[in-house]
Amino acid sequence: MNLAAIGVPGLIIILVIVLILFGPRKLPEVGSAVGKTLAEFKKSAKDIMDDDEEPKKIETKEQVK
């Protein structure tokens, strides 16, 4: 599923639902927590991708000679 497929009306509906569930006072806290979670997820995914590329960079004994 592509996030771009949600569109503006979908985002407005999601925002209204979140506003009803958490109220206007908790909204900044919820937004901050979601942002931190997404940032950590992206960092972890990038680290995993970088770890997959490292074994390719190891030189064999023939390349060292």
Buried (B, 14 or more C-beta within 10 A) or exposed (E): EEEEEEEEEEEEEEEEEBEEEBEEEEBEEBEEEEEEEEEEEEEEEEEEEEEEEEEEEEEEEEEEE
